[in-house]
Amino acid sequence: MQKLLKDFQHQEKQNLEISLCFSIMKLIYQFFIFWFFLPFFVISGDDNKNLIFKGCANQKFPDPTGVFSQNLKNLFTSLVSQSAQSSYASITSGTDNTTAVIGVFQCRGDLHNAECYDCVSEIPKLVSKLCGGGGDDGNVVVAARVQLAGCYLRYEISGFRQTSGTEMLFRICGKKDSNDPGFVGKRETAFGMAENGVKSGSSSGGGGGGGGGGGFYAGQYESVYVLGQCEGSLGNSDCGECVKDGFEKAKSECGDSNSGQVYLLKCFVSYSYYSHGVVPNNIEPISGGEKRQHTERTIALAVGGVFVLGFVIVCLLVLRSAMKKKSKYDAY
């Protein structure tokens, strides 16, 4: 009798262990499903807000009455509000030419309005953080520009010195060469497609395609992905010339690098070479931050997978032991 009671208690313990195993496995499964798919929903938006560069004028304007700083705050509010409705706007804040502030924002041509707003709304606080002189100390930085991956915003006090629209502000070149004998020719063809694309929106044949017009083009030719965009104030012809100048600077600055980004005052261009194919149309090449997130997620999933596999093996051993015990009881 005592043996039967002991066996019964042992069986109840094993049943509890089996139930616990299945419950934990269910929780782990739900966690992995949630954690695996979550980055696909959050990476893209965050990536648009990655800082590319900032440009801050060295000159600060005394603002004892606070007129400049108030105009600047009003300007930021108006630009952010406009970004929910359009991808480009140029606004002047202030009625007096001596204290007015002129500002511009632009979003990358493939962003939706919500994404544009999300990107632009990040910049006003970055201007204050990166450039200072927001008026809190009685001075205002006379001009500034903050460029994120998906948008930029710039402002200048009325009367600030104007520079050429094709002045190079910043550039990024890849660290590796393409090692493809035909790379230069492919890149040249892709550049030509973008120059025409920002003006007409047409796409070329010969293994390439893309979409553009309205000062924006994204597409590819064979293994080269290319993107070009102009500030909304430029006409089609001027935009084509600006993008052409940008690509010339990309060639001179980056040489045979497998990727490059060149930011001019009124336009920017980028290209990327993919030896095993190209990214889909209108999708910007993956950034360093996004690569890191993908790598971290892959490592975490691999480590977690090993843990889960070990846990499942233990549960199966427990289940196997329980089945043996059940067979033993059935024999009585």
Residue, then its C-alpha position, 0 to 999 in steps of 0.5 A: m500500500q505504501k509503495l502504491l502511495k509512493d508511486f502515486q505521489h511520484q506520478e503526480k510530481q512528474n505530471l506537475e513537471i510535465s505541465l510546467c514544462f509545457s507552460i514554460m515552452k508556451l511562454i518562450y514560444q510567445f516571447f520569441i514570436f513577439w521579439f522576432f517580429l518587433p524589430f521589423f516594425v520599429i527599425s525603419g522609423d528609428d533609422n530615419k532619425n539617425l544623425i548624419f551631420k550637423g552644421c552650426a554657424n560660428q557666429k551668434f547674434p545678440d538677442p537681448t529682447g528675445v525677438f530672434s529666439q521667439n521667431l526661431k521657436n515659431l519657425f520650428t513650430s510651423l515647419v514641424s506642423q507643415s511636415a505632417q502635410s508635405s515633404y518640403a516647406s520654406i517658411t519665414s518667421g517674423t515680419d521685420n526683415t532685420t529680425a526675421v528667420i528663414g527656415v526649410f525642411q525636406c524629407r526623403g522622397d520615399l517617406h510617407n507624411a507620418e514618417c516625415y513628421d516623425c523625422v522633422s519633429e526630432i530636429p528642433k531639440l537637436v539644433s539646441k543640443l548640437c549647436g546651442g545658442g537657442g536664445d536661452d543665453g541671450n544669443v542666437v546661432v545665426a544659421a544651422r542645419v541638422q541632417l538626419a537619414g530621412c530628413y533635414l532642417r536648416y535655418e538662417i537669420s535674414g541677411f545671412r551670407q548665401t552660399s552656392g547650392t552645389e557647395m559640398l557640406f558632408r560626404i561619406c565613402g565606403k571603406k571597401d572597393s567593389n573589386d568588380p572590373g565593370f563597377v565604374g561603368k555600371r555606376e556611371t550608367a546608374f548616375g545618368m539614370a538618376e540625373n534624368g530621373v530627378k527631372s522626368g521620373s523616367s526609368s531606363g532599360g538595360g537591366g535597370g529601373g526606378g522611379g522619380g520626378g519632382g526632384f527625387y529618384a531611387g533606382q538601380y542599374e544591375s548591381v548599383y543602387v542609386l538615389g538622388q534628391c533636390e531641395g524643393s525650391l529647385g526646378n527640374s533643370d537646376c535639380g539635374e545639374c545639382v545631382k550631376d555635380g553631386f555624382e561628380k563629387a562622389k566619384s572624386e571623393c570616394g573613388d572606387s569605394n563600393s558606396g558613397q553619400v554626398y550632401l550639397l546645400k541644395c541636393f544630395v546623392s548616394y550609391s551602393y554596390y551589391s555584388h550579389g544583387v540590389v535592394p528593392n526599388n525605393i528602399e534605402p540601403i541598410s544603415g550601420g545602425e540597422k545592421r547592428q540591430h540585425t546582428e544583435r537580434t541574430i546573436a540573441l536568437a541563436v543563443g536563445g535557440v540553444f537554450v530552448l533546445g536544451f530545455v526541450i530536451v530536458c522536457l522530453l526526457v521527463l516525458r519519456s520517464a513519465m511514460k515508462k512509469k505509466s506503462k509500469y502502472d498499467a501493468y498492475 
